[in-house]
Amino acid sequence: MAGITALVGAGVGLLASGAQAISANQKAQSAKGDVHRAKNRLAELEASRQDIVNPYESMENLSSMASDTSGNLKNRYANIGVATQAAEMQIEEADISLANTLDTLAATGASAGGATALAQAALQSKKSVSASIEQQEVANQQNAAAAQGQIDQAKMGEQQRLQNINMSEAQRMQNAEAQGADYVFKATEIRQGEGLDRAQTQVENAQGAVAAHQANRDGAIGSAIGQIGGVASAIGGAFPGKPAVP
């Protein structure tokens, strides 16, 4: 009776080991499928990674925005002439006055010497008047030219200031765009790298599961082989008159 009990126990152990081996093998095959899918996912993530870009490749040469404003400068004194119209008018007035005076002297019988002295005095007066008026006219023109020169300088300075602002702002925008592109690239790279790390971890976990299930399977097979020997011994004990199963 004891031999039969041992035989039953050995048979049950053999069946259990066989069942464990079959289950572990099935789990190992399923885990291999997980490894395959995890590797495919990792390959997809690697293939879809963003291209390496140069965020400064769109930078442009802004020197064309600068223009030569020296053409706005003019010599405002170049065309300043001698004022003669006012002097001529004064001379005409002095001539008329002199003629009237000579007429008066002739009518009153004055001497020729007096007339000559009067004519010389009138000539000197005309020269003085002419010089004074011309000096005033030239001074006025110079003042006007100086004022216009200051206006020209101010206009050119303002043009240069606006030009500098435009160039500076254009450069700032280009730098901002490049820095923005660089930020987006780095942030995307970090996110994609994290995804790759997770996918790699899933591959390694699946591979570990395969190895563990295969180890369980091999252990169950080894146990089953051991159980076969136990069954043979149990048969020999249960049926002593019969030869043991080889």
TIGU-673476 format. One record per residue (C-alpha): x, y, z; residue number from 1. Coordinates in nm, 3 decimals. Layout:
# TIGU-673476
+---------+---------+---------+-----+
|      c1 |      c2 |      c3 |  nr |
+---------+---------+---------+-----+
|       X |       Y |       Z | NUM |
...
+---------+---------+---------+-----+
# end
This chain:
# TIGU-673476
+---------+---------+---------+-----+
|      c1 |      c2 |      c3 |  nr |
+---------+---------+---------+-----+
|   0.000 |   0.000 |   0.000 |   1 |
|   0.283 |   0.234 |   0.084 |   2 |
|   0.442 |   0.166 |  -0.255 |   3 |
|   0.121 |   0.259 |  -0.435 |   4 |
|   0.094 |   0.581 |  -0.237 |   5 |
|   0.452 |   0.668 |  -0.332 |   6 |
|   0.376 |   0.589 |  -0.692 |   7 |
|   0.073 |   0.818 |  -0.690 |   8 |
|   0.272 |   1.093 |  -0.526 |   9 |
|   0.551 |   1.058 |  -0.779 |  10 |
|   0.301 |   1.065 |  -1.064 |  11 |
|   0.135 |   1.376 |  -0.929 |  12 |
|   0.474 |   1.545 |  -0.892 |  13 |
|   0.565 |   1.453 |  -1.248 |  14 |
|   0.241 |   1.595 |  -1.381 |  15 |
|   0.283 |   1.911 |  -1.178 |  16 |
|   0.637 |   1.962 |  -1.304 |  17 |
|   0.523 |   1.902 |  -1.661 |  18 |
|   0.240 |   2.150 |  -1.621 |  19 |
|   0.480 |   2.407 |  -1.478 |  20 |
|   0.720 |   2.354 |  -1.765 |  21 |
|   0.442 |   2.398 |  -2.022 |  22 |
|   0.307 |   2.713 |  -1.849 |  23 |
|   0.653 |   2.866 |  -1.815 |  24 |
|   0.724 |   2.796 |  -2.182 |  25 |
|   0.398 |   2.961 |  -2.286 |  26 |
|   0.478 |   3.266 |  -2.074 |  27 |
|   0.827 |   3.279 |  -2.223 |  28 |
|   0.681 |   3.278 |  -2.575 |  29 |
|   0.436 |   3.554 |  -2.480 |  30 |
|   0.719 |   3.756 |  -2.329 |  31 |
|   0.916 |   3.713 |  -2.653 |  32 |
|   0.623 |   3.877 |  -2.830 |  33 |
|   0.643 |   4.164 |  -2.582 |  34 |
|   1.015 |   4.199 |  -2.659 |  35 |
|   0.942 |   4.211 |  -3.031 |  36 |
|   0.675 |   4.478 |  -2.990 |  37 |
|   0.893 |   4.681 |  -2.752 |  38 |
|   1.184 |   4.671 |  -2.998 |  39 |
|   0.956 |   4.783 |  -3.282 |  40 |
|   0.831 |   5.071 |  -3.071 |  41 |
|   1.189 |   5.170 |  -2.986 |  42 |
|   1.284 |   5.159 |  -3.354 |  43 |
|   0.984 |   5.379 |  -3.445 |  44 |
|   1.083 |   5.637 |  -3.184 |  45 |
|   1.441 |   5.639 |  -3.306 |  46 |
|   1.330 |   5.681 |  -3.668 |  47 |
|   1.095 |   5.967 |  -3.580 |  48 |
|   1.351 |   6.174 |  -3.391 |  49 |
|   1.382 |   6.533 |  -3.507 |  50 |
|   1.660 |   6.633 |  -3.741 |  51 |
|   1.950 |   6.831 |  -3.598 |  52 |
|   1.903 |   7.192 |  -3.705 |  53 |
|   2.109 |   7.509 |  -3.697 |  54 |
|   1.887 |   7.772 |  -3.533 |  55 |
|   2.106 |   8.048 |  -3.676 |  56 |
|   2.091 |   7.937 |  -4.040 |  57 |
|   1.822 |   8.195 |  -4.121 |  58 |
|   2.033 |   8.486 |  -3.995 |  59 |
|   2.071 |   8.753 |  -4.262 |  60 |
|   2.329 |   9.020 |  -4.329 |  61 |
|   2.172 |   9.347 |  -4.217 |  62 |
|   2.438 |   9.571 |  -4.365 |  63 |
|   2.210 |   9.645 |  -4.661 |  64 |
|   1.985 |   9.836 |  -4.423 |  65 |
|   2.259 |  10.092 |  -4.370 |  66 |
|   2.266 |  10.375 |  -4.622 |  67 |
|   2.503 |  10.660 |  -4.687 |  68 |
|   2.341 |  10.981 |  -4.566 |  69 |
|   2.638 |  11.201 |  -4.650 |  70 |
|   2.459 |  11.301 |  -4.971 |  71 |
|   2.228 |  11.510 |  -4.757 |  72 |
|   2.516 |  11.735 |  -4.661 |  73 |
|   2.551 |  12.050 |  -4.870 |  74 |
|   2.774 |  12.353 |  -4.863 |  75 |
|   2.520 |  12.620 |  -4.791 |  76 |
|   2.785 |  12.891 |  -4.842 |  77 |
|   2.879 |  12.782 |  -5.193 |  78 |
|   2.629 |  13.006 |  -5.370 |  79 |
|   2.644 |  13.308 |  -5.145 |  80 |
|   2.689 |  13.605 |  -5.377 |  81 |
|   2.759 |  13.972 |  -5.333 |  82 |
|   2.447 |  14.174 |  -5.266 |  83 |
|   2.435 |  14.456 |  -5.523 |  84 |
|   2.069 |  14.532 |  -5.575 |  85 |
|   2.032 |  14.732 |  -5.256 |  86 |
|   2.360 |  14.914 |  -5.322 |  87 |
|   2.252 |  15.001 |  -5.676 |  88 |
|   1.926 |  15.137 |  -5.542 |  89 |
|   2.112 |  15.351 |  -5.290 |  90 |
|   2.351 |  15.472 |  -5.562 |  91 |
|   2.057 |  15.568 |  -5.782 |  92 |
|   1.904 |  15.757 |  -5.495 |  93 |
|   2.235 |  15.936 |  -5.426 |  94 |
|   2.270 |  16.021 |  -5.800 |  95 |
|   1.923 |  16.171 |  -5.804 |  96 |
|   2.000 |  16.369 |  -5.491 |  97 |
|   2.331 |  16.486 |  -5.642 |  98 |
|   2.164 |  16.590 |  -5.967 |  99 |
|   1.908 |  16.790 |  -5.780 | 100 |
|   2.179 |  16.958 |  -5.577 | 101 |
|   2.380 |  17.045 |  -5.889 | 102 |
|   2.070 |  17.190 |  -6.048 | 103 |
|   2.024 |  17.403 |  -5.744 | 104 |
|   2.386 |  17.520 |  -5.752 | 105 |
|   2.364 |  17.601 |  -6.120 | 106 |
|   2.048 |  17.800 |  -6.066 | 107 |
|   2.206 |  17.996 |  -5.784 | 108 |
|   2.537 |  18.057 |  -5.968 | 109 |
|   2.758 |  17.862 |  -5.725 | 110 |
|   3.119 |  17.797 |  -5.818 | 111 |
|   3.244 |  17.481 |  -5.990 | 112 |
|   3.470 |  17.401 |  -5.692 | 113 |
|   3.172 |  17.375 |  -5.467 | 114 |
|   3.004 |  17.141 |  -5.710 | 115 |
|   3.315 |  16.922 |  -5.730 | 116 |
|   3.341 |  16.900 |  -5.352 | 117 |
|   2.977 |  16.815 |  -5.333 | 118 |
|   3.016 |  16.541 |  -5.598 | 119 |
|   3.310 |  16.388 |  -5.410 | 120 |
|   3.113 |  16.390 |  -5.086 | 121 |
|   2.823 |  16.227 |  -5.263 | 122 |
|   3.052 |  15.957 |  -5.409 | 123 |
|   3.198 |  15.877 |  -5.069 | 124 |
|   2.849 |  15.860 |  -4.924 | 125 |
|   2.746 |  15.618 |  -5.199 | 126 |
|   3.045 |  15.394 |  -5.128 | 127 |
|   2.973 |  15.388 |  -4.756 | 128 |
|   2.606 |  15.313 |  -4.808 | 129 |
|   2.683 |  15.042 |  -5.061 | 130 |
|   2.939 |  14.873 |  -4.837 | 131 |
|   2.706 |  14.880 |  -4.538 | 132 |
|   2.413 |  14.732 |  -4.726 | 133 |
|   2.626 |  14.462 |  -4.889 | 134 |
|   2.772 |  14.362 |  -4.554 | 135 |
|   2.424 |  14.327 |  -4.411 | 136 |
|   2.305 |  14.120 |  -4.708 | 137 |
|   2.606 |  13.889 |  -4.692 | 138 |
|   2.565 |  13.849 |  -4.316 | 139 |
|   2.199 |  13.761 |  -4.363 | 140 |
|   2.285 |  13.500 |  -4.626 | 141 |
|   2.555 |  13.352 |  -4.403 | 142 |
|   2.318 |  13.331 |  -4.110 | 143 |
|   2.057 |  13.163 |  -4.328 | 144 |
|   2.314 |  12.918 |  -4.463 | 145 |
|   2.436 |  12.837 |  -4.111 | 146 |
|   2.080 |  12.777 |  -3.992 | 147 |
|   2.008 |  12.555 |  -4.291 | 148 |
|   2.331 |  12.366 |  -4.224 | 149 |
|   2.221 |  12.299 |  -3.868 | 150 |
|   1.885 |  12.176 |  -3.997 | 151 |
|   2.062 |  11.947 |  -4.245 | 152 |
|   2.284 |  11.806 |  -3.971 | 153 |
|   1.983 |  11.747 |  -3.747 | 154 |
|   1.794 |  11.570 |  -4.027 | 155 |
|   2.090 |  11.348 |  -4.109 | 156 |
|   2.139 |  11.267 |  -3.740 | 157 |
|   1.773 |  11.166 |  -3.713 | 158 |
|   1.800 |  10.949 |  -4.023 | 159 |
|   2.104 |  10.775 |  -3.876 | 160 |
|   1.928 |  10.728 |  -3.543 | 161 |
|   1.625 |  10.566 |  -3.709 | 162 |
|   1.858 |  10.356 |  -3.923 | 163 |
|   2.040 |  10.231 |  -3.613 | 164 |
|   1.709 |  10.152 |  -3.442 | 165 |
|   1.587 |   9.953 |  -3.744 | 166 |
|   1.909 |   9.755 |  -3.768 | 167 |
|   1.920 |   9.690 |  -3.395 | 168 |
|   1.557 |   9.576 |  -3.387 | 169 |
|   1.606 |   9.352 |  -3.690 | 170 |
|   1.909 |   9.194 |  -3.526 | 171 |
|   1.718 |   9.148 |  -3.200 | 172 |
|   1.434 |   8.972 |  -3.382 | 173 |
|   1.676 |   8.742 |  -3.562 | 174 |
|   1.846 |   8.653 |  -3.235 | 175 |
|   1.509 |   8.594 |  -3.068 | 176 |
|   1.399 |   8.363 |  -3.349 | 177 |
|   1.725 |   8.170 |  -3.332 | 178 |
|   1.704 |   8.137 |  -2.954 | 179 |
|   1.341 |   8.027 |  -2.981 | 180 |
|   1.430 |   7.760 |  -3.238 | 181 |
|   1.714 |   7.643 |  -3.016 | 182 |
|   1.481 |   7.621 |  -2.715 | 183 |
|   1.220 |   7.422 |  -2.908 | 184 |
|   1.486 |   7.185 |  -3.041 | 185 |
|   1.634 |   7.121 |  -2.695 | 186 |
|   1.293 |   7.074 |  -2.532 | 187 |
|   1.187 |   6.832 |  -2.806 | 188 |
|   1.517 |   6.647 |  -2.778 | 189 |
|   1.468 |   6.600 |  -2.404 | 190 |
|   1.111 |   6.476 |  -2.450 | 191 |
|   1.209 |   6.235 |  -2.727 | 192 |
|   1.505 |   6.113 |  -2.522 | 193 |
|   1.275 |   6.037 |  -2.229 | 194 |
|   1.046 |   5.843 |  -2.463 | 195 |
|   1.342 |   5.642 |  -2.593 | 196 |
|   1.454 |   5.568 |  -2.239 | 197 |
|   1.108 |   5.437 |  -2.149 | 198 |
|   1.095 |   5.225 |  -2.464 | 199 |
|   1.441 |   5.083 |  -2.392 | 200 |
|   1.333 |   5.000 |  -2.038 | 201 |
|   1.029 |   4.817 |  -2.174 | 202 |
|   1.255 |   4.612 |  -2.403 | 203 |
|   1.484 |   4.522 |  -2.116 | 204 |
|   1.192 |   4.435 |  -1.887 | 205 |
|   1.040 |   4.210 |  -2.153 | 206 |
|   1.375 |   4.044 |  -2.212 | 207 |
|   1.409 |   3.988 |  -1.837 | 208 |
|   1.063 |   3.833 |  -1.829 | 209 |
|   1.159 |   3.596 |  -2.112 | 210 |
|   1.472 |   3.490 |  -1.925 | 211 |
|   1.278 |   3.437 |  -1.601 | 212 |
|   1.008 |   3.227 |  -1.768 | 213 |
|   1.268 |   3.021 |  -1.953 | 214 |
|   1.449 |   2.963 |  -1.625 | 215 |
|   1.122 |   2.848 |  -1.466 | 216 |
|   1.057 |   2.624 |  -1.763 | 217 |
|   1.402 |   2.469 |  -1.747 | 218 |
|   1.365 |   2.422 |  -1.374 | 219 |
|   1.029 |   2.252 |  -1.419 | 220 |
|   1.173 |   2.025 |  -1.690 | 221 |
|   1.461 |   1.933 |  -1.461 | 222 |
|   1.214 |   1.862 |  -1.182 | 223 |
|   1.005 |   1.648 |  -1.417 | 224 |
|   1.310 |   1.445 |  -1.514 | 225 |
|   1.380 |   1.390 |  -1.147 | 226 |
|   1.018 |   1.294 |  -1.095 | 227 |
|   1.048 |   1.026 |  -1.368 | 228 |
|   1.315 |   0.853 |  -1.164 | 229 |
|   1.092 |   0.877 |  -0.860 | 230 |
|   0.805 |   0.720 |  -1.051 | 231 |
|   1.027 |   0.434 |  -1.162 | 232 |
|   1.135 |   0.372 |  -0.806 | 233 |
|   0.776 |   0.393 |  -0.686 | 234 |
|   0.667 |   0.137 |  -0.947 | 235 |
|   0.940 |  -0.095 |  -0.829 | 236 |
|   0.825 |  -0.054 |  -0.471 | 237 |
|   0.457 |  -0.095 |  -0.554 | 238 |
|   0.507 |  -0.409 |  -0.766 | 239 |
|   0.810 |  -0.589 |  -0.626 | 240 |
|   0.758 |  -0.895 |  -0.841 | 241 |
|   0.784 |  -0.697 |  -1.164 | 242 |
|   1.096 |  -0.550 |  -1.308 | 243 |
|   1.135 |  -0.172 |  -1.269 | 244 |
|   1.079 |   0.050 |  -1.568 | 245 |
|   1.419 |   0.126 |  -1.719 | 246 |
+---------+---------+---------+-----+
# end
